[in-house]
């Protein structure tokens, strides 16, 4: 049997209605769980954690599955809700959402006809589910459940193998594309570093980190960019500090001048010009000199 290999997980999704094919879902789940492992088979409430969004969980699970088993019983087409409307006609019906998600994402759908149910025709289905009518179906009955299950296994094998091969190809293509993106971004980063556009270097480094953290610092250029930006910020901070000090000094000098002016205005005696004060000092100095000369002359 097919096993999950490499980094590609195996997943089988079961779509069914409890009231229509409940017994078949339980029996089939147990057999598939024994064959592939319980964690490889998704079955509504048994596979959804408490608190999870039911619709989101189903859509995600279908999209990541290798195959979807659509269990169809005799009431699958006609079952109604509490208002008497056919459930399949409701866009929010879970079974409809499951099959639509599989059709949209290209997941292999295997219809399982339970208890003699017939495959629905296209005109019996909502337009979004019409492609289901063209899928080859497998019959499943309680009287020959073992043999029917054995017929299902090789079909699942082929579906799972094809799905996993496709997913591996997609993963390889995505890896190649990612490497090309990394190489392109690294070229851009080196070009920005040559022009000393360090902000752009860090921005590109951030884009690289999202793709591959190990590729985000080619040739240590991202580290250099951070150092250069830090130095520039420190220089700008020092310049701002110096400008602030100069401004504050100017303010202090202005405040002193204004204070002296107010003192002079309040005391008329101090309203003497600097020139007058200078002359007074000159006269005083000359007088002192004359006194000294006269004194010396007297001594002689």
MODELLER restraints for C-alpha pairs under 7 A, 6 or more apart:
rsr = mdl.restraints
at = mdl.atoms
rsr.add(forms.Gaussian(group=physical.xy_distance, feature=features.Distance(at['CA:1:A'], at['CA:157:A']), mean=6.47, stdev=0.5))
rsr.add(forms.Gaussian(group=physical.xy_distance, feature=features.Distance(at['CA:2:A'], at['CA:157:A']), mean=5.67, stdev=0.5))
rsr.add(forms.Gaussian(group=physical.xy_distance, feature=features.Distance(at['CA:2:A'], at['CA:161:A']), mean=6.86, stdev=0.5))
rsr.add(forms.Gaussian(group=physical.xy_distance, feature=features.Distance(at['CA:4:A'], at['CA:10:A']), mean=5.09, stdev=0.5))
rsr.add(forms.Gaussian(group=physical.xy_distance, feature=features.Distance(at['CA:8:A'], at['CA:164:A']), mean=6.63, stdev=0.5))
rsr.add(forms.Gaussian(group=physical.xy_distance, feature=features.Distance(at['CA:8:A'], at['CA:168:A']), mean=6.98, stdev=0.5))
rsr.add(forms.Gaussian(group=physical.xy_distance, feature=features.Distance(at['CA:10:A'], at['CA:40:A']), mean=5.96, stdev=0.5))
rsr.add(forms.Gaussian(group=physical.xy_distance, feature=features.Distance(at['CA:10:A'], at['CA:66:A']), mean=6.50, stdev=0.5))
rsr.add(forms.Gaussian(group=physical.xy_distance, feature=features.Distance(at['CA:11:A'], at['CA:40:A']), mean=4.77, stdev=0.5))
rsr.add(forms.Gaussian(group=physical.xy_distance, feature=features.Distance(at['CA:11:A'], at['CA:41:A']), mean=5.88, stdev=0.5))
rsr.add(forms.Gaussian(group=physical.xy_distance, feature=features.Distance(at['CA:11:A'], at['CA:65:A']), mean=4.55, stdev=0.5))
rsr.add(forms.Gaussian(group=physical.xy_distance, feature=features.Distance(at['CA:11:A'], at['CA:66:A']), mean=5.42, stdev=0.5))
rsr.add(forms.Gaussian(group=physical.xy_distance, feature=features.Distance(at['CA:12:A'], at['CA:40:A']), mean=6.14, stdev=0.5))
rsr.add(forms.Gaussian(group=physical.xy_distance, feature=features.Distance(at['CA:12:A'], at['CA:41:A']), mean=4.79, stdev=0.5))
rsr.add(forms.Gaussian(group=physical.xy_distance, feature=features.Distance(at['CA:12:A'], at['CA:42:A']), mean=6.14, stdev=0.5))
rsr.add(forms.Gaussian(group=physical.xy_distance, feature=features.Distance(at['CA:12:A'], at['CA:65:A']), mean=5.59, stdev=0.5))
rsr.add(forms.Gaussian(group=physical.xy_distance, feature=features.Distance(at['CA:12:A'], at['CA:66:A']), mean=5.94, stdev=0.5))
rsr.add(forms.Gaussian(group=physical.xy_distance, feature=features.Distance(at['CA:12:A'], at['CA:67:A']), mean=5.23, stdev=0.5))
rsr.add(forms.Gaussian(group=physical.xy_distance, feature=features.Distance(at['CA:12:A'], at['CA:68:A']), mean=5.99, stdev=0.5))
rsr.add(forms.Gaussian(group=physical.xy_distance, feature=features.Distance(at['CA:13:A'], at['CA:41:A']), mean=5.93, stdev=0.5))
rsr.add(forms.Gaussian(group=physical.xy_distance, feature=features.Distance(at['CA:13:A'], at['CA:42:A']), mean=4.78, stdev=0.5))
rsr.add(forms.Gaussian(group=physical.xy_distance, feature=features.Distance(at['CA:13:A'], at['CA:43:A']), mean=6.55, stdev=0.5))
rsr.add(forms.Gaussian(group=physical.xy_distance, feature=features.Distance(at['CA:13:A'], at['CA:62:A']), mean=6.35, stdev=0.5))
rsr.add(forms.Gaussian(group=physical.xy_distance, feature=features.Distance(at['CA:13:A'], at['CA:65:A']), mean=6.27, stdev=0.5))
rsr.add(forms.Gaussian(group=physical.xy_distance, feature=features.Distance(at['CA:13:A'], at['CA:67:A']), mean=6.28, stdev=0.5))
rsr.add(forms.Gaussian(group=physical.xy_distance, feature=features.Distance(at['CA:13:A'], at['CA:68:A']), mean=4.63, stdev=0.5))
rsr.add(forms.Gaussian(group=physical.xy_distance, feature=features.Distance(at['CA:13:A'], at['CA:69:A']), mean=6.16, stdev=0.5))
rsr.add(forms.Gaussian(group=physical.xy_distance, feature=features.Distance(at['CA:14:A'], at['CA:42:A']), mean=6.10, stdev=0.5))
rsr.add(forms.Gaussian(group=physical.xy_distance, feature=features.Distance(at['CA:14:A'], at['CA:43:A']), mean=5.43, stdev=0.5))
rsr.add(forms.Gaussian(group=physical.xy_distance, feature=features.Distance(at['CA:14:A'], at['CA:68:A']), mean=5.82, stdev=0.5))
rsr.add(forms.Gaussian(group=physical.xy_distance, feature=features.Distance(at['CA:14:A'], at['CA:69:A']), mean=4.89, stdev=0.5))
rsr.add(forms.Gaussian(group=physical.xy_distance, feature=features.Distance(at['CA:14:A'], at['CA:70:A']), mean=6.31, stdev=0.5))
rsr.add(forms.Gaussian(group=physical.xy_distance, feature=features.Distance(at['CA:15:A'], at['CA:68:A']), mean=6.98, stdev=0.5))
rsr.add(forms.Gaussian(group=physical.xy_distance, feature=features.Distance(at['CA:15:A'], at['CA:69:A']), mean=5.98, stdev=0.5))
rsr.add(forms.Gaussian(group=physical.xy_distance, feature=features.Distance(at['CA:15:A'], at['CA:70:A']), mean=4.85, stdev=0.5))
rsr.add(forms.Gaussian(group=physical.xy_distance, feature=features.Distance(at['CA:15:A'], at['CA:71:A']), mean=6.05, stdev=0.5))
rsr.add(forms.Gaussian(group=physical.xy_distance, feature=features.Distance(at['CA:15:A'], at['CA:95:A']), mean=6.30, stdev=0.5))
rsr.add(forms.Gaussian(group=physical.xy_distance, feature=features.Distance(at['CA:15:A'], at['CA:98:A']), mean=6.80, stdev=0.5))
rsr.add(forms.Gaussian(group=physical.xy_distance, feature=features.Distance(at['CA:16:A'], at['CA:25:A']), mean=7.00, stdev=0.5))
rsr.add(forms.Gaussian(group=physical.xy_distance, feature=features.Distance(at['CA:16:A'], at['CA:70:A']), mean=6.24, stdev=0.5))
rsr.add(forms.Gaussian(group=physical.xy_distance, feature=features.Distance(at['CA:16:A'], at['CA:71:A']), mean=5.02, stdev=0.5))
rsr.add(forms.Gaussian(group=physical.xy_distance, feature=features.Distance(at['CA:16:A'], at['CA:72:A']), mean=6.94, stdev=0.5))
rsr.add(forms.Gaussian(group=physical.xy_distance, feature=features.Distance(at['CA:16:A'], at['CA:95:A']), mean=6.69, stdev=0.5))
rsr.add(forms.Gaussian(group=physical.xy_distance, feature=features.Distance(at['CA:20:A'], at['CA:73:A']), mean=5.49, stdev=0.5))
rsr.add(forms.Gaussian(group=physical.xy_distance, feature=features.Distance(at['CA:20:A'], at['CA:75:A']), mean=5.80, stdev=0.5))
rsr.add(forms.Gaussian(group=physical.xy_distance, feature=features.Distance(at['CA:20:A'], at['CA:76:A']), mean=6.33, stdev=0.5))
rsr.add(forms.Gaussian(group=physical.xy_distance, feature=features.Distance(at['CA:21:A'], at['CA:71:A']), mean=6.71, stdev=0.5))
rsr.add(forms.Gaussian(group=physical.xy_distance, feature=features.Distance(at['CA:21:A'], at['CA:73:A']), mean=5.71, stdev=0.5))
rsr.add(forms.Gaussian(group=physical.xy_distance, feature=features.Distance(at['CA:21:A'], at['CA:114:A']), mean=6.85, stdev=0.5))
rsr.add(forms.Gaussian(group=physical.xy_distance, feature=features.Distance(at['CA:33:A'], at['CA:41:A']), mean=6.42, stdev=0.5))
rsr.add(forms.Gaussian(group=physical.xy_distance, feature=features.Distance(at['CA:48:A'], at['CA:57:A']), mean=6.98, stdev=0.5))
rsr.add(forms.Gaussian(group=physical.xy_distance, feature=features.Distance(at['CA:58:A'], at['CA:98:A']), mean=6.71, stdev=0.5))
rsr.add(forms.Gaussian(group=physical.xy_distance, feature=features.Distance(at['CA:59:A'], at['CA:98:A']), mean=6.61, stdev=0.5))
rsr.add(forms.Gaussian(group=physical.xy_distance, feature=features.Distance(at['CA:59:A'], at['CA:101:A']), mean=6.17, stdev=0.5))
rsr.add(forms.Gaussian(group=physical.xy_distance, feature=features.Distance(at['CA:62:A'], at['CA:98:A']), mean=6.67, stdev=0.5))
rsr.add(forms.Gaussian(group=physical.xy_distance, feature=features.Distance(at['CA:62:A'], at['CA:101:A']), mean=6.45, stdev=0.5))
rsr.add(forms.Gaussian(group=physical.xy_distance, feature=features.Distance(at['CA:62:A'], at['CA:102:A']), mean=6.03, stdev=0.5))
rsr.add(forms.Gaussian(group=physical.xy_distance, feature=features.Distance(at['CA:63:A'], at['CA:101:A']), mean=6.78, stdev=0.5))
rsr.add(forms.Gaussian(group=physical.xy_distance, feature=features.Distance(at['CA:63:A'], at['CA:102:A']), mean=6.56, stdev=0.5))
rsr.add(forms.Gaussian(group=physical.xy_distance, feature=features.Distance(at['CA:63:A'], at['CA:105:A']), mean=6.13, stdev=0.5))
rsr.add(forms.Gaussian(group=physical.xy_distance, feature=features.Distance(at['CA:65:A'], at['CA:107:A']), mean=6.91, stdev=0.5))
rsr.add(forms.Gaussian(group=physical.xy_distance, feature=features.Distance(at['CA:66:A'], at['CA:107:A']), mean=6.31, stdev=0.5))
rsr.add(forms.Gaussian(group=physical.xy_distance, feature=features.Distance(at['CA:66:A'], at['CA:108:A']), mean=6.76, stdev=0.5))
rsr.add(forms.Gaussian(group=physical.xy_distance, feature=features.Distance(at['CA:66:A'], at['CA:159:A']), mean=6.96, stdev=0.5))
rsr.add(forms.Gaussian(group=physical.xy_distance, feature=features.Distance(at['CA:66:A'], at['CA:160:A']), mean=5.26, stdev=0.5))
rsr.add(forms.Gaussian(group=physical.xy_distance, feature=features.Distance(at['CA:66:A'], at['CA:163:A']), mean=5.34, stdev=0.5))
rsr.add(forms.Gaussian(group=physical.xy_distance, feature=features.Distance(at['CA:66:A'], at['CA:164:A']), mean=6.91, stdev=0.5))
rsr.add(forms.Gaussian(group=physical.xy_distance, feature=features.Distance(at['CA:67:A'], at['CA:107:A']), mean=5.81, stdev=0.5))
rsr.add(forms.Gaussian(group=physical.xy_distance, feature=features.Distance(at['CA:67:A'], at['CA:108:A']), mean=4.76, stdev=0.5))
rsr.add(forms.Gaussian(group=physical.xy_distance, feature=features.Distance(at['CA:67:A'], at['CA:109:A']), mean=5.93, stdev=0.5))
rsr.add(forms.Gaussian(group=physical.xy_distance, feature=features.Distance(at['CA:67:A'], at['CA:159:A']), mean=6.46, stdev=0.5))
rsr.add(forms.Gaussian(group=physical.xy_distance, feature=features.Distance(at['CA:67:A'], at['CA:160:A']), mean=6.52, stdev=0.5))
rsr.add(forms.Gaussian(group=physical.xy_distance, feature=features.Distance(at['CA:68:A'], at['CA:107:A']), mean=6.89, stdev=0.5))
rsr.add(forms.Gaussian(group=physical.xy_distance, feature=features.Distance(at['CA:68:A'], at['CA:108:A']), mean=6.13, stdev=0.5))
rsr.add(forms.Gaussian(group=physical.xy_distance, feature=features.Distance(at['CA:68:A'], at['CA:109:A']), mean=4.79, stdev=0.5))
rsr.add(forms.Gaussian(group=physical.xy_distance, feature=features.Distance(at['CA:68:A'], at['CA:110:A']), mean=6.18, stdev=0.5))
rsr.add(forms.Gaussian(group=physical.xy_distance, feature=features.Distance(at['CA:69:A'], at['CA:109:A']), mean=6.00, stdev=0.5))
rsr.add(forms.Gaussian(group=physical.xy_distance, feature=features.Distance(at['CA:69:A'], at['CA:110:A']), mean=4.98, stdev=0.5))
rsr.add(forms.Gaussian(group=physical.xy_distance, feature=features.Distance(at['CA:69:A'], at['CA:111:A']), mean=5.90, stdev=0.5))
rsr.add(forms.Gaussian(group=physical.xy_distance, feature=features.Distance(at['CA:69:A'], at['CA:112:A']), mean=6.57, stdev=0.5))
rsr.add(forms.Gaussian(group=physical.xy_distance, feature=features.Distance(at['CA:70:A'], at['CA:109:A']), mean=6.82, stdev=0.5))
rsr.add(forms.Gaussian(group=physical.xy_distance, feature=features.Distance(at['CA:70:A'], at['CA:110:A']), mean=6.09, stdev=0.5))
rsr.add(forms.Gaussian(group=physical.xy_distance, feature=features.Distance(at['CA:70:A'], at['CA:111:A']), mean=4.65, stdev=0.5))
rsr.add(forms.Gaussian(group=physical.xy_distance, feature=features.Distance(at['CA:70:A'], at['CA:112:A']), mean=5.77, stdev=0.5))
rsr.add(forms.Gaussian(group=physical.xy_distance, feature=features.Distance(at['CA:71:A'], at['CA:111:A']), mean=6.09, stdev=0.5))
rsr.add(forms.Gaussian(group=physical.xy_distance, feature=features.Distance(at['CA:71:A'], at['CA:112:A']), mean=4.70, stdev=0.5))
rsr.add(forms.Gaussian(group=physical.xy_distance, feature=features.Distance(at['CA:71:A'], at['CA:113:A']), mean=6.21, stdev=0.5))
rsr.add(forms.Gaussian(group=physical.xy_distance, feature=features.Distance(at['CA:71:A'], at['CA:114:A']), mean=6.72, stdev=0.5))
rsr.add(forms.Gaussian(group=physical.xy_distance, feature=features.Distance(at['CA:72:A'], at['CA:111:A']), mean=6.88, stdev=0.5))
rsr.add(forms.Gaussian(group=physical.xy_distance, feature=features.Distance(at['CA:72:A'], at['CA:112:A']), mean=5.91, stdev=0.5))
rsr.add(forms.Gaussian(group=physical.xy_distance, feature=features.Distance(at['CA:72:A'], at['CA:113:A']), mean=5.04, stdev=0.5))
rsr.add(forms.Gaussian(group=physical.xy_distance, feature=features.Distance(at['CA:72:A'], at['CA:114:A']), mean=5.90, stdev=0.5))
rsr.add(forms.Gaussian(group=physical.xy_distance, feature=features.Distance(at['CA:72:A'], at['CA:117:A']), mean=6.76, stdev=0.5))
rsr.add(forms.Gaussian(group=physical.xy_distance, feature=features.Distance(at['CA:73:A'], at['CA:113:A']), mean=6.16, stdev=0.5))
rsr.add(forms.Gaussian(group=physical.xy_distance, feature=features.Distance(at['CA:73:A'], at['CA:114:A']), mean=4.96, stdev=0.5))
rsr.add(forms.Gaussian(group=physical.xy_distance, feature=features.Distance(at['CA:73:A'], at['CA:115:A']), mean=6.54, stdev=0.5))
rsr.add(forms.Gaussian(group=physical.xy_distance, feature=features.Distance(at['CA:73:A'], at['CA:117:A']), mean=5.22, stdev=0.5))
rsr.add(forms.Gaussian(group=physical.xy_distance, feature=features.Distance(at['CA:74:A'], at['CA:117:A']), mean=4.84, stdev=0.5))
rsr.add(forms.Gaussian(group=physical.xy_distance, feature=features.Distance(at['CA:78:A'], at['CA:86:A']), mean=6.04, stdev=0.5))
rsr.add(forms.Gaussian(group=physical.xy_distance, feature=features.Distance(at['CA:79:A'], at['CA:86:A']), mean=5.86, stdev=0.5))
rsr.add(forms.Gaussian(group=physical.xy_distance, feature=features.Distance(at['CA:79:A'], at['CA:87:A']), mean=6.24, stdev=0.5))
rsr.add(forms.Gaussian(group=physical.xy_distance, feature=features.Distance(at['CA:80:A'], at['CA:86:A']), mean=4.20, stdev=0.5))
rsr.add(forms.Gaussian(group=physical.xy_distance, feature=features.Distance(at['CA:80:A'], at['CA:87:A']), mean=5.14, stdev=0.5))
rsr.add(forms.Gaussian(group=physical.xy_distance, feature=features.Distance(at['CA:81:A'], at['CA:87:A']), mean=5.86, stdev=0.5))
rsr.add(forms.Gaussian(group=physical.xy_distance, feature=features.Distance(at['CA:87:A'], at['CA:93:A']), mean=6.08, stdev=0.5))
rsr.add(forms.Gaussian(group=physical.xy_distance, feature=features.Distance(at['CA:88:A'], at['CA:96:A']), mean=6.01, stdev=0.5))
rsr.add(forms.Gaussian(group=physical.xy_distance, feature=features.Distance(at['CA:89:A'], at['CA:126:A']), mean=6.46, stdev=0.5))
rsr.add(forms.Gaussian(group=physical.xy_distance, feature=features.Distance(at['CA:100:A'], at['CA:128:A']), mean=6.56, stdev=0.5))
rsr.add(forms.Gaussian(group=physical.xy_distance, feature=features.Distance(at['CA:100:A'], at['CA:129:A']), mean=6.35, stdev=0.5))
rsr.add(forms.Gaussian(group=physical.xy_distance, feature=features.Distance(at['CA:108:A'], at['CA:159:A']), mean=6.52, stdev=0.5))
rsr.add(forms.Gaussian(group=physical.xy_distance, feature=features.Distance(at['CA:110:A'], at['CA:135:A']), mean=6.93, stdev=0.5))
rsr.add(forms.Gaussian(group=physical.xy_distance, feature=features.Distance(at['CA:110:A'], at['CA:136:A']), mean=6.99, stdev=0.5))
rsr.add(forms.Gaussian(group=physical.xy_distance, feature=features.Distance(at['CA:110:A'], at['CA:137:A']), mean=6.16, stdev=0.5))
rsr.add(forms.Gaussian(group=physical.xy_distance, feature=features.Distance(at['CA:111:A'], at['CA:135:A']), mean=6.93, stdev=0.5))
rsr.add(forms.Gaussian(group=physical.xy_distance, feature=features.Distance(at['CA:111:A'], at['CA:136:A']), mean=6.95, stdev=0.5))
rsr.add(forms.Gaussian(group=physical.xy_distance, feature=features.Distance(at['CA:111:A'], at['CA:137:A']), mean=4.65, stdev=0.5))
rsr.add(forms.Gaussian(group=physical.xy_distance, feature=features.Distance(at['CA:111:A'], at['CA:138:A']), mean=6.30, stdev=0.5))
rsr.add(forms.Gaussian(group=physical.xy_distance, feature=features.Distance(at['CA:112:A'], at['CA:137:A']), mean=5.75, stdev=0.5))
rsr.add(forms.Gaussian(group=physical.xy_distance, feature=features.Distance(at['CA:112:A'], at['CA:138:A']), mean=4.95, stdev=0.5))
rsr.add(forms.Gaussian(group=physical.xy_distance, feature=features.Distance(at['CA:112:A'], at['CA:139:A']), mean=5.72, stdev=0.5))
rsr.add(forms.Gaussian(group=physical.xy_distance, feature=features.Distance(at['CA:112:A'], at['CA:140:A']), mean=6.47, stdev=0.5))
rsr.add(forms.Gaussian(group=physical.xy_distance, feature=features.Distance(at['CA:113:A'], at['CA:137:A']), mean=6.70, stdev=0.5))
rsr.add(forms.Gaussian(group=physical.xy_distance, feature=features.Distance(at['CA:113:A'], at['CA:138:A']), mean=6.00, stdev=0.5))
rsr.add(forms.Gaussian(group=physical.xy_distance, feature=features.Distance(at['CA:113:A'], at['CA:139:A']), mean=4.62, stdev=0.5))
rsr.add(forms.Gaussian(group=physical.xy_distance, feature=features.Distance(at['CA:113:A'], at['CA:140:A']), mean=5.85, stdev=0.5))
rsr.add(forms.Gaussian(group=physical.xy_distance, feature=features.Distance(at['CA:114:A'], at['CA:139:A']), mean=6.15, stdev=0.5))
rsr.add(forms.Gaussian(group=physical.xy_distance, feature=features.Distance(at['CA:114:A'], at['CA:140:A']), mean=4.93, stdev=0.5))
rsr.add(forms.Gaussian(group=physical.xy_distance, feature=features.Distance(at['CA:114:A'], at['CA:141:A']), mean=5.87, stdev=0.5))
rsr.add(forms.Gaussian(group=physical.xy_distance, feature=features.Distance(at['CA:115:A'], at['CA:140:A']), mean=6.55, stdev=0.5))
rsr.add(forms.Gaussian(group=physical.xy_distance, feature=features.Distance(at['CA:115:A'], at['CA:141:A']), mean=5.13, stdev=0.5))
rsr.add(forms.Gaussian(group=physical.xy_distance, feature=features.Distance(at['CA:119:A'], at['CA:133:A']), mean=6.74, stdev=0.5))
rsr.add(forms.Gaussian(group=physical.xy_distance, feature=features.Distance(at['CA:120:A'], at['CA:133:A']), mean=5.88, stdev=0.5))
rsr.add(forms.Gaussian(group=physical.xy_distance, feature=features.Distance(at['CA:121:A'], at['CA:133:A']), mean=5.47, stdev=0.5))
rsr.add(forms.Gaussian(group=physical.xy_distance, feature=features.Distance(at['CA:122:A'], at['CA:130:A']), mean=4.77, stdev=0.5))
rsr.add(forms.Gaussian(group=physical.xy_distance, feature=features.Distance(at['CA:122:A'], at['CA:133:A']), mean=5.48, stdev=0.5))
rsr.add(forms.Gaussian(group=physical.xy_distance, feature=features.Distance(at['CA:140:A'], at['CA:148:A']), mean=5.74, stdev=0.5))
rsr.add(forms.Gaussian(group=physical.xy_distance, feature=features.Distance(at['CA:178:A'], at['CA:211:A']), mean=6.99, stdev=0.5))
rsr.add(forms.Gaussian(group=physical.xy_distance, feature=features.Distance(at['CA:182:A'], at['CA:208:A']), mean=6.30, stdev=0.5))
rsr.add(forms.Gaussian(group=physical.xy_distance, feature=features.Distance(at['CA:185:A'], at['CA:204:A']), mean=6.59, stdev=0.5))
rsr.add(forms.Gaussian(group=physical.xy_distance, feature=features.Distance(at['CA:185:A'], at['CA:208:A']), mean=6.88, stdev=0.5))
rsr.add(forms.Gaussian(group=physical.xy_distance, feature=features.Distance(at['CA:186:A'], at['CA:218:A']), mean=6.96, stdev=0.5))
rsr.add(forms.Gaussian(group=physical.xy_distance, feature=features.Distance(at['CA:189:A'], at['CA:201:A']), mean=5.26, stdev=0.5))
rsr.add(forms.Gaussian(group=physical.xy_distance, feature=features.Distance(at['CA:189:A'], at['CA:204:A']), mean=6.08, stdev=0.5))
rsr.add(forms.Gaussian(group=physical.xy_distance, feature=features.Distance(at['CA:192:A'], at['CA:200:A']), mean=6.50, stdev=0.5))
rsr.add(forms.Gaussian(group=physical.xy_distance, feature=features.Distance(at['CA:192:A'], at['CA:201:A']), mean=5.92, stdev=0.5))
rsr.add(forms.Gaussian(group=physical.xy_distance, feature=features.Distance(at['CA:193:A'], at['CA:201:A']), mean=6.24, stdev=0.5))
rsr.add(forms.Gaussian(group=physical.xy_distance, feature=features.Distance(at['CA:193:A'], at['CA:221:A']), mean=6.97, stdev=0.5))
rsr.add(forms.Gaussian(group=physical.xy_distance, feature=features.Distance(at['CA:198:A'], at['CA:225:A']), mean=4.85, stdev=0.5))
rsr.add(forms.Gaussian(group=physical.xy_distance, feature=features.Distance(at['CA:198:A'], at['CA:229:A']), mean=6.80, stdev=0.5))
rsr.add(forms.Gaussian(group=physical.xy_distance, feature=features.Distance(at['CA:201:A'], at['CA:222:A']), mean=6.37, stdev=0.5))
rsr.add(forms.Gaussian(group=physical.xy_distance, feature=features.Distance(at['CA:201:A'], at['CA:225:A']), mean=6.57, stdev=0.5))
rsr.add(forms.Gaussian(group=physical.xy_distance, feature=features.Distance(at['CA:202:A'], at['CA:222:A']), mean=5.92, stdev=0.5))
rsr.add(forms.Gaussian(group=physical.xy_distance, feature=features.Distance(at['CA:202:A'], at['CA:225:A']), mean=6.63, stdev=0.5))
rsr.add(forms.Gaussian(group=physical.xy_distance, feature=features.Distance(at['CA:205:A'], at['CA:216:A']), mean=4.86, stdev=0.5))
rsr.add(forms.Gaussian(group=physical.xy_distance, feature=features.Distance(at['CA:205:A'], at['CA:217:A']), mean=6.58, stdev=0.5))
rsr.add(forms.Gaussian(group=physical.xy_distance, feature=features.Distance(at['CA:205:A'], at['CA:222:A']), mean=6.44, stdev=0.5))
rsr.add(forms.Gaussian(group=physical.xy_distance, feature=features.Distance(at['CA:206:A'], at['CA:216:A']), mean=6.92, stdev=0.5))
rsr.add(forms.Gaussian(group=physical.xy_distance, feature=features.Distance(at['CA:208:A'], at['CA:215:A']), mean=6.28, stdev=0.5))
rsr.add(forms.Gaussian(group=physical.xy_distance, feature=features.Distance(at['CA:208:A'], at['CA:216:A']), mean=4.87, stdev=0.5))
rsr.add(forms.Gaussian(group=physical.xy_distance, feature=features.Distance(at['CA:209:A'], at['CA:215:A']), mean=6.78, stdev=0.5))
rsr.add(forms.Gaussian(group=physical.xy_distance, feature=features.Distance(at['CA:209:A'], at['CA:216:A']), mean=4.98, stdev=0.5))
rsr.add(forms.Gaussian(group=physical.xy_distance, feature=features.Distance(at['CA:217:A'], at['CA:223:A']), mean=6.94, stdev=0.5))
rsr.add(forms.Gaussian(group=physical.xy_distance, feature=features.Distance(at['CA:264:A'], at['CA:270:A']), mean=5.48, stdev=0.5))
rsr.add(forms.Gaussian(group=physical.xy_distance, feature=features.Distance(at['CA:264:A'], at['CA:271:A']), mean=5.57, stdev=0.5))
